[in-house]
Amino acid sequence: VQLQASGGGLVQAGGSLDLSCLAPKRIFSMNAFAWFRQAPGKERKGVACIYNNDNGANYADSVKGRFTISRDNAKNTVYLQMNSLKPEDTAVYYCAADRFANSGSYDKTYEYDYWGQGTQVTVSS
């Protein structure tokens, strides 16, 4: 495990949580950093990705307008701010990094070489 994800927890619907992903400098310098999530019995899906070269970002339709991905270069950390949480957001959230992922492939798990250990997010109704 190269990346350290944290910040998960239990929150009521409509609430907010902020996730963090700390990376070693050599990995943090890679172009693409993403958040994925995996609900029980379901496949892992891309949620958001941010790119080092232009600070652009991609979001899954299901989280657009509610989640914001950002990075702090001084802290080697990528964040996922999650607002207006819904029960269907309940999942284990993973951060991932890759040198070559782009807007056409950001949500493909096979693109990513480095992963965090996952942090549980539970949203109660």
C-alpha positions as CSV (number, residue, x, y, z in Angstrom):
1,V,0.0,0.0,0.0
2,Q,1.6,3.2,-1.2
3,L,-1.2,5.6,-0.5
4,Q,-2.9,6.4,2.8
5,A,-6.6,7.1,2.7
6,S,-8.4,8.5,5.7
7,G,-11.5,10.5,6.7
8,G,-14.3,8.0,6.3
9,G,-17.0,7.6,8.8
10,L,-20.7,7.5,9.5
11,V,-22.9,10.4,8.5
12,Q,-26.6,11.1,8.1
13,A,-28.0,11.8,4.6
14,G,-27.5,15.3,3.6
15,G,-24.3,15.6,5.6
16,S,-20.7,16.0,4.6
17,L,-17.4,14.2,4.9
18,D,-13.9,15.0,3.7
19,L,-11.5,12.3,2.6
20,S,-7.7,12.6,2.4
21,C,-5.1,10.6,0.5
22,L,-1.5,11.1,1.5
23,A,1.2,10.0,-1.0
24,P,4.9,9.7,-1.1
25,K,6.4,12.5,-3.1
26,R,7.5,10.3,-6.0
27,I,3.9,9.1,-6.4
28,F,2.3,12.4,-5.7
29,S,4.1,13.9,-8.8
30,M,2.2,11.5,-11.1
31,N,-0.3,13.1,-13.4
32,A,-3.6,11.5,-12.3
33,F,-5.0,11.1,-8.8
34,A,-8.4,9.5,-8.5
35,W,-11.0,8.4,-6.0
36,F,-12.9,5.1,-6.5
37,R,-15.6,3.5,-4.4
38,Q,-16.9,0.0,-4.0
39,A,-20.2,-0.9,-2.4
40,P,-20.8,-4.4,-1.1
41,G,-21.3,-6.9,-3.9
42,K,-20.6,-4.3,-6.6
43,E,-17.6,-3.5,-8.8
44,R,-15.2,-0.7,-8.0
45,K,-16.2,2.5,-9.8
46,G,-14.4,5.8,-10.5
47,V,-15.8,8.8,-8.6
48,A,-13.4,11.7,-9.4
49,C,-10.0,12.4,-10.8
50,I,-7.6,15.4,-10.8
51,Y,-4.7,16.0,-13.1
52,N,-1.4,17.5,-12.1
53,N,-0.6,19.0,-15.5
54,D,-3.6,21.4,-15.7
55,N,-5.5,20.9,-12.4
56,G,-8.5,19.8,-14.4
57,A,-10.9,17.2,-13.0
58,N,-13.4,14.6,-14.0
59,Y,-16.4,13.5,-12.0
60,A,-18.9,10.6,-12.2
61,D,-22.4,11.8,-13.1
62,S,-23.7,10.5,-9.8
63,V,-21.5,12.9,-7.8
64,K,-21.3,16.0,-10.0
65,G,-22.2,19.1,-8.0
66,R,-21.9,17.3,-4.7
67,F,-18.2,16.1,-4.6
68,T,-15.1,18.2,-5.2
69,I,-11.6,16.8,-5.7
70,S,-8.6,18.9,-4.9
71,R,-4.9,18.6,-4.2
72,D,-2.4,20.3,-1.8
73,N,1.1,20.1,-3.3
74,A,2.7,21.3,-0.2
75,K,1.2,18.4,1.8
76,N,1.4,15.7,-0.9
77,T,-2.3,15.1,-0.3
78,V,-5.4,14.8,-2.4
79,Y,-8.8,15.5,-1.0
80,L,-12.4,14.5,-1.8
81,Q,-14.9,16.9,-0.3
82,M,-18.3,15.2,-0.2
83,N,-21.5,17.2,0.4
84,S,-25.2,16.4,0.3
85,L,-24.4,12.7,0.9
86,K,-26.9,10.1,0.1
87,P,-27.3,6.5,1.3
88,E,-26.3,5.3,-2.1
89,D,-22.9,6.9,-1.5
90,T,-22.2,4.3,1.1
91,A,-19.0,2.4,0.0
92,V,-15.4,1.8,0.7
93,Y,-13.5,4.7,-0.9
94,Y,-10.1,4.2,-2.4
95,C,-7.6,6.6,-3.7
96,A,-5.4,5.8,-6.7
97,A,-2.6,7.3,-8.7
98,D,-1.2,6.8,-12.2
99,R,1.2,8.5,-14.6
100,F,-1.0,8.1,-17.7
101,A,-4.6,8.0,-16.8
102,N,-6.6,10.8,-18.6
103,S,-10.2,12.0,-19.0
104,G,-10.9,9.0,-21.3
105,S,-9.7,6.4,-18.8
106,Y,-9.9,8.0,-15.4
107,D,-12.6,5.6,-14.2
108,K,-10.9,2.4,-15.3
109,T,-9.3,0.5,-12.3
110,Y,-6.8,-1.2,-14.6
111,E,-5.2,2.2,-15.4
112,Y,-3.9,2.7,-11.9
113,D,-0.7,1.4,-10.5
114,Y,-0.9,2.7,-7.0
115,W,-3.7,2.3,-4.5
116,G,-4.6,3.2,-1.0
117,Q,-6.1,0.8,1.6
118,G,-9.6,2.2,1.5
119,T,-11.8,4.1,4.0
120,Q,-15.4,3.2,4.8
121,V,-18.1,5.8,4.2
122,T,-21.5,5.0,5.5
123,V,-24.5,7.3,5.0
124,S,-27.6,6.6,7.0
125,S,-31.1,7.5,5.8
